[in-house]
Amino acid sequence: MTPADKKRVLREMLFARRFEERCYEAYVERKIGGFLHLYPGQEACAFGVMEAARPGHDYVITGYRDHVHAIKCGADPKAVMAELYGKETGSSKGRGGSMHIFDVEHHFMGGYALVGGPFPLAAGIAKGLKMKGSDAISICFLGDAANNQGTFHESLNMAKVWNLPVLYVCENNLYGIGTRIDRSTAVIDQYKRVSGYDIPAAQTDGQDIEKVYEAAKIAVDHVRSGKGPYFLELMTYRYRGHSMSDSNAYRPKDEERMWSKRDPIIMLRDRLIEAKQITLDDYKAMDTAVLEEIENEIIKFAEASPEPSVDELEKYVLADNDPYVRGGKH
């Protein structure tokens, strides 16, 4: 990445962090309901991979920790926040909430609440792209704990058999809700698990966006060139509990302190300051501008947006292009 790329990505990651922190506050204020899974600590994963890919051209799918991925793909942050607020202007018209952000226009094919659900869907998207002769690829972000689902192994097997253009990105934050990976998984290094399917794989530091970018560039180029699937494992850490209902009491404090010293945003900031590409005052001004944008534009938009009408409770349940619906047959 060029110095200009790095400064832009620094702001994007900072925006993502402040966006998620504001979601936390809105949840505590009871303006956001349901489940809420936040992303602070893992920003370098989504941004590093998508910098190496083509956001808005490639197709992206993930689990329920999905706000940041959607925004990086090009989704309007106002629509994402409105969806969290359950408003009609939300990305899913207020019907989906946090775990079901969706943006077809920008090829963000959704966050999914079903653990392991995105694996076969990502393979299906890749199959469709291959049949159409498209140069776009399918990118599936997944958590380490989801890899114990049967769909993980079934999907990777078929992805290799059919030589599909799909990149599986494992954001390994070491925990499946409150269970540490070494208590639930026989093979700790997730990238090693795909060797049985003859899929090339790599593992890298998920806190360092430059390392993520370099590893992702290799992975994306491999998939886009027609060589088939690839598996990339990013070692990262979430700074909050699994969800808002998680007290986070199970993690050792010394472990949390160690990972806090490797904050992906601060690491990139300090690197740019050391290279004299920005100053600390530049960063502070950037942070102030981000906070003002979130409060004055995004939050105000979400709070001013209308609630979905009770009269339209059944709207969007069935696809509008269903001939049985158009013909009045149910």
N, C-alpha and C positions, 0 to 999 in steps of 0.2 A: 504494500500500500504506500502511496505517496504521502508526504507530510500533510497535504491538503486532505487526503482521504482520512488520515488518522485524526485530524482535528474535527472533521465532520462526524466521524464515528464516535469520537469522545462525546460530542454533544448529543448524538443519538442515544448512546448508552446512558448518559446522565438524564436525558429526558425520560427514558424507560424506567430508570430507578425512581425518579420523582413521581412519575405517573403511578407506579405501583405503590409507593408510600402514600400517595393521596387516596388511592383505592382503600388502603388500610384504614385511613382516617374516616372515609365515607362509610365504611362498613361499621366502624365503632359508633358513628353517628346514626346508624340504622337507616342509611340512605341506600345502601346496597344490601341485598338479602341473599339467602341461599348459600351455596359453597363459594369460597374464594381462595384460590391458590396463587400465591405471589411468587415473583421471579427474582427479587434482589439477590445478587451474588453470582447469578448464572448468565449475566448479560453478554459476556464475551462469546458464549456458545452460539446463540442465535445470530448475533451480528457478525461474528467471524465467518460462519458458514455462509450466510446470505450475501456477504461481501464477495465471496468467491463464486457465488451462483448468480442468477439473473432474477432478482425479485420482480414479481409481476408477470414474468414469462414462465419460469419454472413453477411447478405445482408443489405446495407445501401443506403438510398435514401433521397434526401433533395431538397430544393428550389434552388434559384439562388445565394445564399451566400455560395458557395460550395467548394472553393479551399482547405480549411483546412480539411474538412471532407474527401475529396479524399486522401489527403496526409496521414492522420492518418490511413486510410484503407490500405495503402501500395502503393498508386500511386507514381510514380517517380516524385519528385518535378521539375525535368528538363522538363519532358513531360507536366506537368501542366503549367509551365511558357511558354513553347513553344506554347501551345494551346492559352494562353492569347495573345501571339505575332502573332497568326494566322499562325503558321508554320506547315509544313508537318510532323514534328516530334512530334507534339502535341498529347495529349491523344485522341483527336477526329480529328486528321489529319488536324488541323487548320480550320475545318469547323464549329466548335461549339462556340468557344470563352469562355469567362468567365462563362456564365450561363449554359454551357452544357459540363462540365467536365464529363468524363465517363471512367470507368476502369473495364471491365468485369472480367479480371483475378483476381482482388482483391475484387470482389463482390461490387464495388461501382457502383450502378445502375443509377447514374446520378444526376446532378443538373437540375432543370426544371424551365423555365421562367414563366410558367403558374401558377398563384397563386392558391393553392388548388389542383394542378395536382398530386403531390406525394401521397396524401392520398389513393385514390383507387389503385394506382400502388403498394403501400406498402402492401395493403391487398391482392392484386393479387399475389405478390411474396410470401407472407405468405401462401396463399392457395396452391400454387405450392409446397412449402417446406413441408407442412403437407401431401399432397397427396403422395409425394415421401418418406415420413417417415424420413426426415432429422432432425437432432438435431439443425440445424442452425435456426436462427430467423431473422425476418425482422425488421429493425429499421428505422423509419421515423422521421427525424428532420423537424420541422416546426416552423414558426413564429407565434406570437400571433394573428396578424391581419388576417392571412389566415384562422383562425378558424371560421370566419364568412361566409365562403364559404359553399354552400350546400354539397359539396363533403366531407367535414369534418364530418358532421352528418350522411350522408349516409354510409360512409366508416366505421365509428365506430360502427354503428348499425349492419352492416353485419359482421364485425370482431368479435363481441360478439355472434351473432347468429351462426356463423360457428366456434366459439372458435379458432380463428386463432392465430398463434405464432407471433404477431406483437407488437412492442413497439413504441408508439408514444411519441416523446420527443419535448415538446414545449419550444423553446428558447424565453422566454418572455422578449423582450428588451423595452417594454412599448410603442413602436411607430410602426404604420403602415405607412411607408414613413414619412410624416410630421404630422400625426394625432395621438394624444395621445390616449391610449387605453380607458380612461374613457370618451372620446367624441364619441367613435364608438361602444363600447361593453357594453351590459347591465350587464353582470356578469364579473367582473374584474379578479377574481381568475379563471384561465382557467381550473384548475384541477377539479373544481366543476361542470363544464359543462358536464362532461362525466358520471355523476351519473345517468342520465336518461337512460343510456345504460347498467347500472350495471357493469361498468368496474372499477376495482380498480385504484386509482390514488393517487399521492402525489405531494407536492410542496416543493422545497428546494432552498437554496442560490446558484445561478448559478455562483457566483464569487469565491466561495471556492471549489477548486477541490476535496478536501477530502470529503466534504459534498455531492458533486455531485456523487463521486464514491460510497459512502455508499448507497445513495438513488438508484443509477443506479444498484448496485449489487442486491438489493432487487427486482427491476423491471425486470432485465434480468433473474434472477433465477426463478421468477414467470412465465415468458413467456416460458422459455426453458423447464420448468418442465411439460408443457402441460396444464397449467391452463388458457390459453387464453390471450387476449390482456391486456395491461397495459398502463397507461398514466402518464407521468412524466413531471411536469412543473418546469423549471429552471428560476429563476428570475435573469436577467442579463442586460447588457447595452452595446450598441455599441458606440465606442468613435468617430466615424466619421458619416457623414451623411448617409442616406439610400443608396445612390449611389454617384458616382463622380459628378453627376449633381445637387446634393443636397447641398445647401449653409449652411444647418444646423442652420438657423437663428431662428428657432421656439422653440428651447429648452432653458429653463431658465439656466443661467450661474451657479447659485448656485446648481442646480441639477447636472450639468456636473461636477462641482468641488467635490460634494459629492461622485459621483460614481468613479471619478478618484482616490479617496483615497482607493477604494476597487478594485484596479487593481489585477486580478487573478494571474498574474505572480509575481508581487511584494509581494503579500500576501504569496505565497508559498516560494519565495526567503527568505523573512524575517523570516518565520517559520523555514526554514532549517538553517539559520544563527544562530537564537536563540538556536536551538538544537545542535549547533556546528557541524553540518554535512557538511556545506560548509562555506567558508568565502566570504566576499564581493569581494576580489581579485579573488577568484575562479569564481564568477559570472561574473565579468568583462572580465575575460579570455574566459569564455564560450561565452559571447556576441561577443567578437572580432572574435572568431573562426566561429561563426554562420554567421556573416557579410561577412567574407572572403569566406566562402563556397558559400553563395548566389551570391556574385559578381563574383568570379573566376570560379565557376563551372556552376551554374544555369543560370545566366544572359548571360554569354559567350556562353553557349550552345544554348540558345534561339536566340540570335542575329546571331549566325553563321549558324543556321539551314535554309534550303531552304524554299522558299515560295511554296505553292501548285501550280501546273501547271494549266494554263488555259485550256489546252487540257483535263484535268481530272475533268472539272467542274461538270459533272454529275456522277462522281464516288461516290460510297457509298450512292447514293440516294435510290437505291433499294437493298435489301439484296442479297448477292451473292448466297444464297442457294434457291432462289425462282425458282421453276421449269419453270415458264413462261419466266424468264430471261434467264435461261440456254438453253431453247428450242428456243430462238429467238423470242418469242411471247411477245409483249408489249401491 
